[in-house]
């Protein structure tokens, strides 16, 4: 099962002038919220390509950062139904 989310980021600060830099924060669950038991799951966060700088992120043991992608591979195993594990990714564009 693949799930795509678009436009789920929050600007910080909400308004800037044209000369100021603006950061974005993405708050998401590291696991798919589902009523089913999940044996294994991976999460990949893809950020905009041009000029994106990662400012901060929630790290896990198996997390990898490569260019504009953050992979949380194999982190979640035997996930209970309706589980939620918040992650945060902050980047400057």
C-alpha positions as CSV (number, residue, x, y, z in Angstrom):
1,X,0.0,0.0,0.0
2,X,1.4,3.4,-1.0
3,X,0.0,6.7,0.4
4,X,0.9,10.1,-1.0
5,X,0.4,13.4,0.9
6,X,0.8,16.8,-0.7
7,X,0.5,20.3,0.7
8,X,0.9,19.1,4.3
9,X,3.5,21.6,5.4
10,X,3.3,24.6,7.6
11,X,5.3,27.8,6.9
12,X,7.3,29.3,9.7
13,X,7.0,32.2,10.0
14,X,3.7,32.4,8.3
15,X,4.6,35.6,6.4
16,X,8.0,37.0,5.3
17,X,9.3,39.7,3.1
18,X,10.8,38.8,-0.2
19,X,14.4,39.0,1.2
20,X,13.8,36.8,4.3
21,X,14.2,33.1,4.3
22,X,11.2,30.9,5.2
23,X,11.2,27.5,6.8
24,X,8.6,24.8,6.5
25,X,7.6,22.2,9.1
26,X,6.0,18.9,8.3
27,X,4.3,17.1,11.1
28,X,3.3,13.5,10.2
29,X,2.9,10.1,11.7
30,X,5.8,7.7,11.1
31,X,3.3,4.9,10.9
32,X,0.2,4.5,8.8
33,X,-2.9,5.0,11.0
34,X,-4.9,2.0,10.2
35,X,-7.3,-0.4,12.0
36,X,-5.1,-3.3,11.0
37,X,-2.0,-4.9,12.5
38,X,1.0,-4.1,10.2
39,X,4.0,-6.4,10.1
40,X,6.5,-4.1,8.5
41,X,6.4,-0.6,7.1
42,X,8.7,2.0,5.7
43,X,8.3,5.8,5.3
44,X,9.9,8.1,2.8
45,X,9.7,11.9,3.0
46,X,10.5,13.7,-0.3
47,X,11.2,17.4,-0.1
48,X,11.4,19.9,-2.9
49,X,14.5,19.5,-5.0
50,X,15.9,23.0,-5.7
51,X,17.7,24.7,-2.8
52,X,16.2,22.8,0.0
53,X,18.2,22.6,3.3
54,X,17.1,20.3,6.1
55,X,17.1,22.3,9.3
56,X,15.9,19.6,11.7
57,X,14.2,16.2,11.7
58,X,13.1,13.4,14.0
59,X,15.7,10.7,13.8
60,X,15.3,6.9,14.2
61,X,18.0,4.2,14.3
62,X,17.5,3.3,10.6
63,X,16.8,6.8,9.2
64,X,18.8,7.9,6.1
65,X,19.1,11.3,4.5
66,X,20.0,11.4,0.8
67,X,19.7,14.6,-1.2
68,X,16.0,15.6,-0.8
69,X,14.7,12.3,0.6
70,X,14.5,11.1,4.1
71,X,14.0,7.4,4.5
72,X,12.7,5.8,7.7
73,X,13.3,2.2,6.5
74,X,12.4,-0.8,8.5
75,X,11.9,1.3,11.6
76,X,8.4,0.1,12.3
77,X,7.7,-3.6,12.8
78,X,4.6,-5.2,14.2
79,X,2.6,-2.0,14.5
80,X,-0.5,-2.2,16.6
81,X,-3.8,-0.9,15.1
82,X,-4.4,2.8,15.4
83,X,-0.8,3.5,16.4
84,X,0.5,7.1,15.9
85,X,4.2,8.1,16.2
86,X,4.7,11.8,15.4
87,X,7.7,12.9,13.3
88,X,8.8,16.4,12.4
89,X,10.8,17.5,9.5
90,X,11.8,21.2,9.2
91,X,13.4,22.5,6.1
92,X,14.4,25.8,4.5
93,X,13.5,26.4,0.8
